[in-house]
């Protein structure tokens, strides 16, 4: 006789671990669990990465995990009674002797922004950062681009940051674009890495110097008489120079850097003749 019970779904074995999340990671979890220890039922076959995300925190926001005081990686499995401390990215002290959760650092800072961060993407391009943006990109395509191009994902969608192959990402807390820019500059310590007004805001392509003689027929008479330095985008072929719009955006960048608590450095390779 066939055992009917053999076909019934067996309950998943669980253990109870005690968690404590620190600093801004508390924004992702239920209010009654914030800034305090709490117990959580964990499946014995689940990695600590899956448990942390089940609690609500995207793995890209986590920099250090301690289990019973010992640094562990995302593949760790929990045992009954484990005490888990979860920390965000550190600014105050060096954790290099401890276990890093990222498989590799990104040598070049470049981004892919989701559909809701178009204004931020434009500001990052204005600051000189390679930033992919298209409001038609879905989550799967953003995940693919982040992996293939080694880009940092920027989003206000925490579920996007939980996708398995996304290793570098930032949840954007602020809602206004200029504040968002300051937030990213501060969190990733980018104030000294700006190359202001060196990319096309529309195409994301680097702007290249161009001789005035090559573009003179496309210039308005007043620009032809007053301006001498020009740049062009090799994709859309637009021509840029230092007009009032350029000065306005330079001031906007300076304010963002100041709000981020940084000091903007000059870069000899940056294009200075941009935008109108």
C-alpha positions, 0 to 999 in steps of 0.5 A, a space after each residue: 500500500 502506498 504511503 499517502 503521507 510520503 506525498 505530503 509537503 514536509 515542514 521546513 526545519 527552522 532555527 531561531 536567531 537574534 538579529 540587530 540592524 544598525 544605522 540606515 538599515 533600520 529604514 528597511 525593516 518593520 518599525 517594531 524591529 528597528 534599533 533593537 534586537 529581535 528574534 527571527 525564524 530562519 529556514 536551516 537551508 537558507 543562506 544569511 543573505 536570503 534571511 536578511 532580504 526576507 527581513 527587508 534589507 537589500 543585500 547591496 546595502 550591507 557591508 558587514 555581518 557578524 555572527 556571534 562576533 565573527 565576520 561572515 559572508 552571505 553564504 553563511 547558514 545560521 544555527 539555533 541561538 546565533 546572534 547576528 549584527 548587520 551593518 551598512 557601509 562604514 565611513 568612520 573606521 576601516 574594516 579592511 581586516 574583516 571579511 568583505 561581502 563584495 567579490 571585487 571592488 569596482 575600479 571605475 565608478 559608473 551607474 545604471 539608474 532605474 526609470 524613476 531616477 531620470 533627473 538624478 541620472 542627468 545630474 550625474 552625467 553633468 558631474 561627469 559620471 558614466 550613467 546609463 538611463 532609459 525609462 524603458 529599461 525593466 528590472 531584468 535589463 538593469 540587472 543585466 547591464 549592471 553585471 555586464 558593465 560592472 555598474 552600480 544600480 541606483 534605485 528607490 525600489 528595494 526589490 530591484 536591489 535584492 536581485 541575485 546577480 546585482 552586487 553593487 547598488 545604492 538605495 536612494 533615500 532622497 526624493 529631490 534630484 539635487 538632494 539625491 546627487 548630494 546623497 550619492 556623492 557623500 555615500 560613495 565619497 565622490 566629491 573629489 572624482 567629479 569631471 564637471 560638464 564632460 558628458 552629454 546630458 542626453 547621450 551620456 557620451 564624453 564630450 570632445 573638443 572641436 575647432 571653432 572652424 569646424 562648427 562655425 556655420 552652426 553657431 548663432 552670430 553672437 556666439 560666433 563673435 564671443 566664444 572661442 572654445 567648443 565641445 561636441 558630442 560624437 553621438 548627437 553632434 550637438 555643439 556646446 560652449 560656456 554660456 549662461 546655462 553652463 555657469 548655472 549648472 556649475 553653480 548647481 554642482 558646487 552646491 551639491 558638493 558642498 551639501 555632500 560635505 566634500 571639496 571638488 577637485 579640478 581635473 586637467 582632463 575635464 572638458 571646460 567648454 560645455 552646454 548652453 
